[in-house]
Amino acid sequence: MNQDFVDSPAVQSLLLRASGLDSDGGDPRLKTIIRDLVEAAMRTIVRHNVTESEFWNAIKYFQNGAAEFGLIVPGVGLEHFLDLFMDAKDAEAGMSGGTPRTIEGPLYVEGAPLVEGDVNLTEDPDDTGTLYMNGQVRGPDGELVQGAILHVWHANSQGWYSHFDPTREQTPFNNRRRIKLGADGRYSFHSKTPNGYSVPPGGATEMLMKAIGRHGNRPAHVHFFVEAPGYRALTTQINFGDDPFAADDFAFGTREGLLPVPNRQGDSAYIAFDFVLQRATGAQDEGFSNRSRSAA
Ligand SMILES: [Fe+2]
């Protein structure tokens, strides 16, 4: 059977009816997207002669794996694809430059303490060294940025994030802060050094990675949002350039320009990293996507 089958009148008519395109109600944009998504699934089924059993196994996988979609999506490269797509659209619009964006991941929590000065992110004891990070937030012409807030979050040495830690041992907002920057745009924080982590053992993401011969490891990293009036909100992260998985991140979050190598002295690691923001073209640029996020 070849692709012509999907082009047959019976299948094309089914697609129109299934997506609601043959009727007036509903959201026209959603209808066309649903139509194309279902057609892409149909074409994949035909191209690979997917059997009935394989199809229902896949549906079962999605049902069982629903809680891990936030990891499956970066694991299969779709979250990084969104970054590449936004970069390409920015380039077309002449909006390139500044610190590269990269994936947010599923583990941000709203409402972290808003603090100032030289900040300690870590509340809880952790058998690891200390990370010292500092730098400056600047604009595209090197100008000082006023009123910036730097959101920072990272894992503990076991690779667990507060609020998502199955051991339930972490204090709320451990290794999470929003840092209000002064007029010079400088920031400085220290914390218990994070380590890289793997996807949950036995979970849906690991099952998929194993099935396609991949691993589920991320290098040690620190996540950031940067926001400031008049500037485009930035979603990014730095990955430790000396981590064994720095060039082999299962989530494709590592990017050129975001891989500083820590200066290690004893059990201390020092990273200097500056953020360069783009100017906002309108108020819509200043906020983050309305992705659903945890709040506490
Ligand atoms: Fe992360």
Residues whose N, C-alpha, C, O or C-beta is under 5 A from the ligand:
A	BS01	LIG	G105
